Amino acid sequence: MAAPTDTPRPAGGAAARAASRRSERAPSGGWRTIAGKEMADHLGSIRFIVLLVVVAIAAVVPMYFISSDISSVAPQAAGQPAIFLALFVAGSNAVGGVTTIAFAALFVPLVGIAFGFDGINSERSQGTLSRLLAQPIHRDDVVNGKFAAGIAVIALMIGVLIAFVTALGILRLGIIPSPEELARVFVWFLATVLYASFWLAFALLISTAIRSTASAALVGFGTWLALILFGGFLLPALAGALFPVDTTGTPDAILSANAAQHLFLRLSPATLYQDVVTAVMNPNTHNLLGLGNLGQYVSAQEQVPNLLSIDQSILLVWPQIVALVALTTLLFALAYVMFLRQEVRA
């Protein structure tokens, strides 16, 4: 009786099994699917419409009054360099001297928190997170997609509003901005999106750490209000307590304590953003600490007609930009790691 022989396997069996295993793996672009779904949800939500209307009113109202002021002082303002930037950095007495960039600094954190405070915990509370992770996607695609969608929606909102304010200012004043001024507005747009991304990363972190949506919203908006309302005197007091200045010490010790306090205050994202905006949108070398009304703006331009170039302005605040990027990356990394380590139950 002949010995049984092994049945020969088809030559392409190994290749077929390898192809089957590859087809079972999660797609590498799963975060794009999550981002597309989140963007569609954001753009079709009442939240997006309400925030768009609120930010639009906050941006257009000061621009309208300052454009009227510029028209009334046209003979004095004619020929001044960077006069188009006054639409954004100069304030009108009709609205208490508040500028467009000041309104942006006030409401941009609100937008970032609003689009992120319920990113993870809402999925968990509705029971859809486990079903979402059961799909053929990597787990980190969820947090990556939600963060990318939030940045895209915020950038779209801010970009449309800046373009609208710029176009409306051109129509009202009849002034065509120079390429240098347009470049400064574009850099301001990028800085504003980066600032909003910091608050979005913060909101995503508290959404991952706090399971209750209401509690996460309370923490997020409470932090925003605390920094806006009390940050002006709370942070300096905290810096003085952490790095006290001994007036009886040596000059080197006093200088070191003052430098430490200054560095501590510069860790505030609001301060970093304000420094960047001031240097980019107010290129006057005579006053880099802010502007008041239109008269002060025109007077400052007359005193020092030579303005910083756009590359000089960026180099001046490059450490602030790097610090803001680092803080945003740190918060997102914390949310990323925390989400990957959490247990998800059906």
C-alpha positions as CSV (number, residue, x, y, z in Angstrom):
1,M,0.0,0.0,0.0
2,A,1.5,3.3,-1.0
3,A,2.2,5.9,1.7
4,P,0.0,8.9,1.8
5,T,1.5,12.0,0.4
6,D,0.8,15.6,1.5
7,T,-1.7,17.5,-0.6
8,P,0.2,20.2,-2.4
9,R,-0.9,23.7,-1.4
10,P,-1.6,26.3,-4.0
11,A,1.3,28.5,-4.8
12,G,-0.6,31.7,-4.1
13,G,-2.0,30.6,-0.7
14,A,0.5,32.5,1.5
15,A,0.0,35.6,-0.6
16,A,-3.7,35.3,-0.4
17,R,-3.6,35.0,3.4
18,A,-1.3,38.0,3.7
19,A,-3.7,40.0,1.6
20,S,-6.6,38.9,3.7
21,R,-4.8,40.0,6.9
22,R,-4.0,43.4,5.4
23,S,-7.6,43.9,4.4
24,E,-8.7,43.2,8.0
25,R,-6.4,45.9,9.4
26,A,-7.9,49.3,10.2
27,P,-7.4,51.9,7.5
28,S,-4.7,54.3,8.1
29,G,-6.9,57.3,7.2
30,G,-9.6,56.6,9.7
31,W,-9.2,59.9,11.4
32,R,-10.3,61.6,8.1
33,T,-13.6,59.7,8.3
34,I,-14.1,60.8,11.9
35,A,-13.1,64.4,11.0
36,G,-15.5,64.5,8.1
37,K,-18.4,63.3,10.3
38,E,-17.6,65.7,13.0
39,M,-17.3,68.6,10.6
40,A,-20.7,67.8,9.2
41,D,-22.2,67.7,12.7
42,H,-20.6,71.0,13.7
43,L,-21.6,72.9,10.5
44,G,-25.2,71.7,10.8
45,S,-25.6,72.4,14.5
46,I,-27.3,75.3,16.2
47,R,-24.1,75.8,18.3
48,F,-22.2,76.7,15.1
49,I,-24.8,79.2,14.0
50,V,-25.1,80.9,17.4
51,L,-21.3,81.2,17.8
52,L,-20.9,82.5,14.2
53,V,-23.6,85.2,14.8
54,V,-22.1,86.2,18.2
55,V,-18.5,86.4,16.9
56,A,-19.6,88.2,13.7
57,I,-21.4,90.9,15.7
58,A,-18.4,91.3,18.0
59,A,-16.1,91.7,15.0
60,V,-18.2,93.9,12.8
61,V,-19.5,96.5,15.4
62,P,-16.1,97.9,16.4
63,M,-14.9,97.9,12.7
64,Y,-18.0,99.8,11.7
65,F,-17.5,102.6,14.2
66,I,-13.7,102.8,13.7
67,S,-14.2,103.1,9.9
68,S,-16.5,106.0,10.5
69,D,-13.9,107.6,12.7
70,I,-11.2,107.1,10.0
71,S,-13.5,108.7,7.4
72,S,-14.0,111.7,9.6
73,V,-10.3,112.3,10.1
74,A,-9.4,111.4,6.5
75,P,-7.2,114.6,5.9
76,Q,-5.0,113.7,8.9
77,A,-4.9,110.0,8.2
78,A,-4.1,110.3,4.5
79,G,-0.7,109.1,3.6
80,Q,-0.1,107.4,7.0
81,P,1.6,104.0,6.7
82,A,-0.5,100.9,7.7
83,I,-3.6,102.9,8.1
84,F,-5.7,100.0,7.0
85,L,-4.6,98.1,10.1
86,A,-6.4,100.7,12.2
87,L,-9.6,98.9,11.3
88,F,-8.4,96.1,13.6
89,V,-6.2,97.7,16.2
90,A,-7.7,101.1,16.9
91,G,-10.8,101.5,19.0
92,S,-13.7,103.9,18.7
93,N,-15.0,106.0,21.6
94,A,-18.5,105.0,20.5
95,V,-17.9,101.4,21.7
96,G,-15.7,102.3,24.7
97,G,-12.4,102.0,22.7
98,V,-12.7,98.3,22.3
99,T,-10.9,97.0,19.2
100,T,-11.6,94.2,16.8
101,I,-8.6,92.2,18.0
102,A,-9.7,92.7,21.6
103,F,-13.1,91.2,20.8
104,A,-11.3,88.3,19.0
105,A,-9.1,87.6,22.1
106,L,-12.2,87.6,24.2
107,F,-14.5,85.3,22.2
108,V,-12.0,82.9,20.5
109,P,-11.5,80.9,23.7
110,L,-15.2,80.6,23.9
111,V,-15.4,79.1,20.4
112,G,-12.5,76.6,21.1
113,I,-14.2,75.4,24.3
114,A,-17.6,75.2,22.7
115,F,-16.4,72.8,20.0
116,G,-14.5,70.5,22.3
117,F,-16.0,70.2,25.8
118,D,-18.3,67.4,24.8
119,G,-16.1,65.7,22.2
120,I,-15.5,62.5,24.1
121,N,-17.9,62.4,27.1
122,S,-20.9,62.9,24.9
123,E,-20.1,59.8,22.9
124,R,-19.6,58.0,26.2
125,S,-22.8,59.1,27.8
126,Q,-24.9,58.3,24.7
127,G,-23.3,54.9,24.4
128,T,-21.9,55.5,20.9
129,L,-18.2,55.4,21.8
130,S,-18.1,51.6,22.0
131,R,-19.9,51.2,18.7
132,L,-17.5,53.8,17.2
133,L,-14.5,51.9,18.3
134,A,-15.9,48.7,17.0
135,Q,-15.5,50.1,13.5
136,P,-12.3,49.2,11.5
137,I,-10.4,52.3,12.7
138,H,-7.5,52.8,15.1
139,R,-8.5,54.0,18.5
140,D,-6.4,57.2,18.3
141,D,-8.2,58.1,15.1
142,V,-11.2,59.2,17.3
143,V,-9.3,61.8,19.2
144,N,-7.3,62.9,16.2
145,G,-10.3,63.2,14.0
146,K,-12.3,65.2,16.6
147,F,-9.4,67.6,17.1
148,A,-8.8,68.0,13.4
149,A,-12.5,68.7,12.8
150,G,-12.6,71.3,15.5
151,I,-9.6,73.1,14.1
152,A,-11.0,73.1,10.6
153,V,-14.4,74.5,11.7
154,I,-12.8,77.2,13.8
155,A,-10.4,78.1,11.0
156,L,-13.3,78.3,8.6
157,M,-15.3,80.5,10.9
158,I,-12.5,82.9,11.7
159,G,-11.3,83.1,8.1
160,V,-14.8,83.9,6.8
161,L,-15.2,86.6,9.4
162,I,-11.8,88.2,8.8
163,A,-12.5,88.2,5.0
164,F,-15.9,89.8,5.6
165,V,-14.5,92.5,7.9
166,T,-11.6,93.2,5.5
167,A,-14.0,93.5,2.5
168,L,-16.4,95.7,4.4
169,G,-13.6,98.0,5.5
170,I,-12.4,98.3,1.9
171,L,-15.9,99.2,0.7
172,R,-16.5,101.7,3.5
173,L,-13.1,103.4,3.3
174,G,-12.1,102.9,-0.3
175,I,-8.6,102.0,0.9
176,I,-6.8,99.1,-0.8
177,P,-4.5,97.4,1.7
178,S,-1.0,96.8,0.7
179,P,0.5,93.3,0.4
180,E,2.3,93.9,3.7
181,E,-0.9,94.7,5.4
182,L,-2.7,91.7,4.0
183,A,0.2,89.5,5.1
184,R,-0.1,90.9,8.6
185,V,-3.8,90.1,8.6
186,F,-3.1,86.6,7.4
187,V,-0.5,86.1,10.2
188,W,-3.0,87.3,12.7
189,F,-5.5,84.8,11.3
190,L,-3.0,82.0,11.8
191,A,-2.2,83.2,15.4
192,T,-5.9,83.3,16.2
193,V,-6.4,79.8,14.9
194,L,-3.5,78.6,17.0
195,Y,-4.9,80.4,20.1
196,A,-8.3,78.7,19.5
197,S,-6.5,75.4,19.0
198,F,-5.0,75.7,22.5
199,W,-8.5,76.1,24.0
200,L,-9.8,73.3,21.8
201,A,-7.1,71.0,23.1
202,F,-7.9,72.1,26.7
203,A,-11.6,71.4,26.1
204,L,-10.8,68.0,24.6
205,L,-8.7,67.2,27.7
206,I,-11.4,68.0,30.1
207,S,-13.9,66.1,27.9
208,T,-11.7,63.0,28.2
209,A,-11.0,63.4,32.0
210,I,-14.6,64.4,33.1
211,R,-17.3,62.0,32.1
212,S,-20.2,64.4,32.7
213,T,-20.8,66.8,29.9
214,A,-22.3,69.5,32.2
215,S,-19.3,69.3,34.5
216,A,-16.9,69.6,31.6
217,A,-18.7,72.6,30.3
218,L,-18.6,74.2,33.7
219,V,-14.9,73.6,34.1
220,G,-14.1,74.8,30.6
221,F,-16.1,78.0,30.7
222,G,-15.3,78.7,34.3
223,T,-11.5,78.5,33.4
224,W,-12.1,81.0,30.6
225,L,-14.0,83.4,32.8
226,A,-11.4,83.1,35.6
227,L,-8.6,84.0,33.2
228,I,-10.5,86.8,31.6
229,L,-12.0,88.4,34.7
230,F,-9.4,87.6,37.4
231,G,-6.3,86.8,35.4
232,G,-5.1,90.4,35.3
233,F,-4.5,90.5,39.1
234,L,-4.6,86.8,40.1
235,L,-1.6,85.8,37.9
236,P,0.7,88.7,39.1
237,A,-0.2,87.9,42.7
238,L,0.6,84.2,42.1
239,A,3.8,85.1,40.5
240,G,4.8,87.3,43.4
241,A,4.0,84.5,45.9
242,L,6.0,81.9,43.9
243,F,8.9,84.2,43.2
244,P,9.0,86.8,45.9
245,V,11.4,89.8,45.5
246,D,13.6,90.4,48.5
247,T,14.3,94.1,48.5
248,T,17.1,93.7,51.0
249,G,18.9,91.1,48.8
250,T,21.6,91.6,46.2
251,P,20.8,93.2,42.9
252,D,21.4,89.9,41.1
253,A,18.8,88.2,43.3
254,I,16.2,90.9,42.7
255,L,16.8,90.8,39.0
256,S,16.5,87.0,39.0
257,A,13.2,87.2,40.9
258,N,11.8,89.8,38.5
259,A,12.8,87.7,35.5
260,A,11.2,84.6,37.0
261,Q,7.9,86.5,37.6
262,H,8.1,87.9,34.0
263,L,8.6,84.4,32.6
264,F,5.8,83.0,34.7
265,L,3.4,85.6,33.5
266,R,4.4,84.8,29.9
267,L,3.2,81.3,30.3
268,S,-0.4,82.5,30.2
269,P,-1.8,81.7,26.7
270,A,-3.8,84.9,26.7
271,T,-0.5,86.9,27.3
272,L,1.3,85.0,24.6
273,Y,-1.5,85.6,22.1
274,Q,-1.7,89.3,23.0
275,D,2.1,89.7,22.5
276,V,1.9,88.1,19.1
277,V,-1.1,90.1,18.0
278,T,0.4,93.4,19.2
279,A,3.7,92.8,17.4
280,V,2.1,91.7,14.1
281,M,-0.9,94.1,13.9
282,N,0.8,97.1,15.5
283,P,4.2,97.3,13.8
284,N,4.9,100.8,15.2
285,T,8.3,100.7,16.8
286,H,7.3,103.6,19.1
287,N,4.6,101.7,20.9
288,L,4.5,97.9,21.0
289,L,2.3,97.7,24.1
290,G,-1.0,98.4,22.6
291,L,-3.1,101.2,21.1
292,G,-5.9,103.4,22.2
293,N,-8.2,105.4,20.0
294,L,-7.6,106.4,16.4
295,G,-6.0,109.8,17.3
296,Q,-3.3,108.0,19.3
297,Y,-2.7,105.6,16.4
298,V,-2.3,108.4,13.8
299,S,-0.1,110.4,16.3
300,A,2.1,107.4,16.8
301,Q,2.5,106.9,13.1
302,E,3.5,110.5,12.6
303,Q,6.1,110.3,15.3
304,V,7.7,107.1,14.0
305,P,6.9,106.6,10.3
306,N,9.3,103.7,10.0
307,L,7.5,100.5,10.8
308,L,8.7,97.0,11.6
309,S,8.6,94.7,8.6
310,I,6.5,91.6,8.7
311,D,9.5,89.3,9.2
312,Q,10.9,91.5,12.0
313,S,7.5,91.5,13.7
314,I,7.4,87.7,13.6
315,L,11.0,87.3,14.8
316,L,10.2,89.6,17.7
317,V,7.5,87.3,19.0
318,W,8.8,84.0,17.8
319,P,9.4,82.7,21.3
320,Q,5.8,83.4,22.2
321,I,4.6,81.6,19.1
322,V,6.8,78.6,20.0
323,A,5.5,78.6,23.6
324,L,1.9,78.7,22.4
325,V,2.5,75.8,20.1
326,A,4.2,73.9,22.9
327,L,1.3,74.4,25.3
328,T,-1.2,73.3,22.7
329,T,0.8,70.2,21.9
330,L,1.2,69.4,25.6
331,L,-2.6,69.6,26.3
332,F,-3.4,67.5,23.2
333,A,-0.8,64.9,24.1
334,L,-2.3,64.6,27.6
335,A,-5.8,64.2,26.1
336,Y,-4.4,61.7,23.6
337,V,-2.7,59.5,26.2
338,M,-5.6,59.7,28.6
339,F,-8.0,58.6,26.0
340,L,-5.9,55.6,24.9
341,R,-5.5,54.4,28.5
342,Q,-9.2,54.7,29.4
343,E,-11.4,51.6,29.4
344,V,-14.4,51.7,27.1
345,R,-17.4,49.5,27.9
346,A,-20.4,48.7,25.8
